[in-house]
Amino acid sequence: MKARLFLPDDAARWDEFCAGAHGATFLHSRRFLSYHSDRFVDQSIVIEDAGDWLGVIPAARHPVEQEVVVSHPGITYGGVLHHGRLRGGEMLAALSSAATLWHAAGFTRLQYKAVPHIYQRAPAQEDLYALFRAGARRYRCDLSSCIDLRHRLPVSERRRRARGKALRAGAQITAGNEHMRALWGVLEDNLRRKHQTQPVHTLAEITTLATRFPDRLRIIAALLGGKIEAGILLFLTERVAHAQYIASSERGHEINALDLVLESAIEESRLDGKRYFDFGISTEEQGHALNEGLNRFKNEFGAGGVVHEFYEWNLRRNDDAIG
C-alpha cells in the first residue's frame, strides 16, 4: 500500500471510483471540485496497491495557512473514501501513508472534515478511529438538524399553523432550476438585510453547478402573485436531501411561506426515496455558539441532531506511522 498525489489524468477514474465509494457524494467528484479549482492548490491523494485503487482523499492547501492541508477546504465534508477495502488496520496504514506524503511536501497539520454518517451508504467510520490512534484532536463540532424520513419525529403545532397561513394567503409551490436567478435575488437580499453577508456561491457558480449536475441540484419555491417570495435549494445525494440554501423575502416571512416550501421539500424527498432530510447546521463560531432559535425552528419540523466533526492532526509527530 502506498499514497501518491492525484494527477489531472486521474480525474475520470477518480469520479468512477467515488461513484461507488461508501462515504462519497457528488461533492467529492472532480467535476464538482473543479468548478472552483482556481481557488485551491490541490493536494488530493490516491491510496493504491500495485496500481489498484484502495481509496482516495480529496484535499488542498489551506487558503491562508500554507503549512496546513485540508480535506477539503472547498466542500462541506471530505475524508477518506473507499469501497470497503480500508477497514481496521488498513485504514491506519492508509492514513499513515498519506501523512508521510503530506509531511514530505512541507505540511505540518491536517484539518480533516469527517463525512457525517447520514451520507454514508454503509458504515465507514474507520477514519475516526485511525485519527484517534494518531492523536488527532477534535477542534470543531457543528450541530445540524436532520429528519429521518422513515421515522419522522412529531411536527409542532406551530409549524402546522404556519403552513396553513401560507396556503390561506394564496402561496403556491413551484419547482425547477429555472427559478435560480429569482431565488438568488431573494437570498442575496435576505443575507444582506439580516447578516450583512452574501451567499458562499455566486449566481454564476451555482448556475454552473446546476448545469453540471442537473439531477443533484433542485429548487423548490413559493409563488405569491407570480413572484418568488421564498425558496430552498437542495443538494441531492444518494441518501440525503440537504438544504444548501433557505431564503425568504419580507413578504414571504409575513405569510410563513418557508413553512410551505420546507414541508413540500420534505414530502418530495420522502417520495423520491431519500432516507434523510438535512436542514444544515445551526452553529456559529466554529461550533462554539448555537443559534437556539434557528435550531428550534428546524427541529419543529420533526428533526433531530446530527454532528459534523472536524479534526486536526499534527503531522510532525506522525510522519512515519500511527501508533
N, C-alpha and C positions, 0 to 999 in steps of 0.2 A: 504494500500500500504506500502511495506517495501523493503529495499535494503538488499541484502546479498552477500557475496563473491562467486564468481564462484568456483565450485568444479570439480575435474577431471572427476567425474562420470556424469557431466552435458554436456560433450563435444558433444555427439550425438544430444541431444536436442538443444544445442546452435546452431549447424550447421543447423538443421532443421528450427529453428526459423529465423536465418539470411537469409535463402534461400528465404523467402517471405517478409522480412522487407523492408520498403520503401527506406531507405538510405544505405542498406548493399550491399557490393560486396564480391567476394570470398576472398578478403584481410581480411575481418572480421571473417572468419571461423576459427575454432580451427585447422583445417587441415593446413591452411596457417600459423597461429600464432605459431603452434607447431614446425615448421621446424627450428626456432631459439629460442626456448623456454629456452634453457640453458643460453641465454644472459640476460634474464629479470626475475625479481621477479613479478609474475602475481598478479594483484590487480583488475581483472575484476569483474564486478558487474552484478547481476541479479535483476531486479525490478519485484516484484511479488505481487499478491493479493490472499491469501489463496491457494498458490501453482500454481496459474495461472500466466504464464509469461506475463508481460506487455511490458518489454523492457530489453535490455542488453547494457552494456557499456564495450567495450574492454579497458583494462588499465593495466599498470605495473609501478613499481617503476622506477624513473629516473635513468639511468645508473650511474650518478655521484652524483647528488644532492639527498641524501637519504630522505629528507623531502618532496620531490616533487613526485606526481603521475601524469602520462601522459596517455592520451587516444589517441593513443598508441605509445610508442617510436619505435616500430618495423614496423610500417606501415605509409603510407603517410597521411592518414586521419583516424580518429577514430569516436568519437561521440556516442550519444545515438541512438540506433537502435530500431525501433518499427514497429508495423503493423497498426498504426493509432490510437492507444489507449492512447497515451501520447501527447495529444493536449492541448493547452491552459494551464489551471490551473493544469492539470495532469502532464505536463512536469515540471512545477515549483516544484510540490511536489516530483517528481521522483529525480530531481537533488538535492533538499534539503535533501532527504533521503540518497542519495549517499554521499553527502558532510559530513553528520553526521557520516557515517560509516568510511569513509577515515580519518576524523579528529580523531576519536576514535582510529584508528590504528597508529596515530602519524604523519600523513601528514599535512602540513601547507598550501600547494599550489597545485592546479590542473592546469596542462597545457593541453589545450583542442584543438584538431585539428578537425575543423569542416569539414564535408563531403561537397565538392563543389556541387552546385545544379545540375550540369550536370550528376552526378552519381546517383541522386535520382529518383526513379521510380514514385514518387508522391511528391508534395510539402511537405517538412518536416524540416522546419527551426525554429520550436518552441524552439529548444535548444538555438539558438542565442538570442531569446527574453528572455528566462529564465536567461541566463548568464548576459545580460544587467541588468535585475532586481536584480541580485545578486551582481552587482558592479564589474563584471569582466572587465579586460582591454584587448584590442586587442594589443598584443605585437609584432606581426609579420603578414605580408601580402605579399604573393608571387603572381606573375603575370604569368599565363600560357597562351599559345596560343591555341585556340580551333576552329575547323571548325564545324559549324552546317551543317551536310551533307544534310539537306533538303533545306537549304538556304545559300549555299556557297557564300562567297564574291568573287569578281573578283581575278583571279590569275594574277600575274605580268608577263609582257612580258619577264623579265629576267629569271624567273623560267621556262617559256616555252622554251626559247632558251637553257637553261642548260640541260633540259631533252632531247632535240634534239641532243645536243652534245654527251650525254652518248649513245644514240642509234646509232649515226654515228660511235662512237668508237667501237661498237660491244658488248656493255654491254647487258647482258640478265638477266631477272628476274627469280629467283628460290625461292621456299618457302618450309619450313619444319624444324622441330626442330632437324633433323639430322645434320644441319649446325651449331649447338650450339658451338661446340669446335672451329670451324674455325672463327665464328663471334667473339667469346670471345678473340681469338688471335688478331684480328683487333682492338677490343675495348680496350684491355689492352695496346697495343702498342700506340694507339691514346691518351689515357689518360696519359700514362707515358711521351709521347713525348711533349704534349701540356700543361699539367697541373701538372705533377709530382705526379699524384694520381693513384688510382686503382678503379675498379668498387665496388659499395656497396656490390653486391653479388659476391661471388667466383663462379668459374665454377661448383664446386661441389654443391653449394647451388642452383644455378639456374637450374642445371640438376635435382636436387631433386624436385624442384617446377614444372618443366616441366613434370616429371613423375607423380606427384600428381594431376596436373591439365592440362592434355594433350589438352583439348579444350579451355583453358584460356590463354595459352602462345603460341605465334606464331612468327616465324622468317620469314622475307621477305628480300631477299638479292640480290645483283648484282654480277653476274659472269663475269669475263673477262679472257679469255684464260683458263677456267676451274677453276679459283681461286676466292674465295670470296674477293671482294675488298671494299664492303660497305654493310651495312645491318641495320635492325631495329628489335628490339624485342618488340612485342606488348603484353600488358596485356589486355585481352578482358573481359569486364564486360557486363552486360545486355544491357546497352545503349551506352557504350563508348569503343572505341579502343584507348588505351593510349600507347604512345611511351615511353616505360620504358627505353630503351637504343637506341641510334642512333650513328653509328660509320662508319668511312671511313678511308681507308688506304691513303697514299700519292698518289698512282696511282689512286685510286678512286676519290680523290679530284681533280686531274688534269682533269678528264673527266666528272666531275659533276655526278658521279654515284648515289649519295644520292638523287638527284632530281628525278631520275627514280625510285628509291626504294620508296621514300615517295609518289610519285604520284600513284604508283601501290598499296601501302598500303591504301591510302585514297580511291581509287576506290573499292578495295576489301572490305573495311569496309562498304562503301555505299551499295554494292550489298549484303552484309551479313545482312543488316537491322539495322546497328548501327545508332544512332541519331547523335553522335558526334565523331570527331577525335581529340584527345587531344595530342598536341606536348609535353606537360610538361612545367615546369617553365623556365623562363629566368632571374630569380633574384638570387642574391647572398647576403651574409652578412645579413642573417635573413630578407631578403626582402628590405633592405635599398639601395641596388645597383642593377640597371637594366643593363644587358648586351644588349645594344641597337642593336648591330649587329646581335646577335642571335635572338632577338625578331623580328627584321625586316625580317630576313630570313624566320622565321616561318610564319609571317603574310602575306608574299608574296605568300603563297600557298592558301590564301583565309580565313585566320583565324582572330579571334577577341579575346579580352581579357576575361579571367575568373580568379577570385581570389581564392586563398587558404587562409583561415583565421585561425589565431591562437589566443587563448585567455588564459589569466592567471587569476585564481580565488583564492583569499585569503581565504582559508577555515577557518582560525581562526575567521573571522568575520561572518561566515555564517554556523556555525555548528549546528544551530537549525532550521532556516527557511529562505526562500528567502522572502525579504520584497517587 
